[in-house]
């Protein structure tokens, strides 16, 4: 009997250490996570002038996957949670709202997306765009660093069009909505922001699931799904996912509450909103990632049939 008792004690002790380690949530028995944010430089960067030259942003820590790449819980089959999706749309463009709802219909019906209409700001309407949120004038100095079109140059002061100011204000509203949801404790997850001419590519849901998982692991502030590239990638984060320096267009992006806070902290918007967002990334105040190839296209070319005339088109004619 004594031998059996000793044997039982030995077996029990052989399991106790691994079980204790497992109870801490660390597979190695001692957690090596520091909890430090790889974007810690953002706080001090925000105090700098917006026109400073870009600086190098330290890459996020490498994160090892124990079980390999997993699909995001948002898009498990069947999906456990829908990704909140804000579609920016002018009241007078119900035709576009109907069209984009039709394009997103299958994604919404399958529970992949939870689509909401976000009222766009009408830039021509008096008081619709406060100057404290969006300025009226801007210069080409920053954008000219990346715009390689013949004749485009720095030093040109321009007045933003009503469409540009309304577009900027619409995205500011979206950023505030993302932050408000997180601040209220209702939803701290990222939010997909679309313009009403967005056209998702085939395989959108599956690709987005993987991109979201990799972007979250890289501590992204924003994930661009559609864009025009203005500079080479800073680095590759994962297959088909890169850190971006400067991107144009705002047709589709996923925004985390942390990114919304940083964009709102940089107000007022002092140029077309895509340039404004791009400059936050270029000056290392916003960690911007982008998928490649793009997952969302615009229904037409960016300069065709748009409700947003571009104020800097005149630069090319000077």
Secondary structure, 3 states (H helix, E strand, C coil): CHHHHHHHHHHHHHHHHHHHHHHCCCCCCCCCCCCCCCCCHHHHHCCCCCCCCCCCCCCCCCCCCCCCCCCCHHHCCCCCCCEEEEEEECCCCHHHHHHHHHHHHHHHHCCCEEEEEEECCCCCCCCCCCCCCECCEEECCCHHHCCCCCCCCCCCEEECCHHHHHHHHHHHHHHHHHHHHHHCCCCCCCEEEEECCEEECCCHHHHHHHHHHHHHHCCCCEEECCCEECCCCCEEEECCEEECCCEECCCEEEECHHHHHHHHHCCCECCCHHHHHHHHHHCCCCCEEEECCCCEEECCCCCCCCCCCCHHHHHHHC
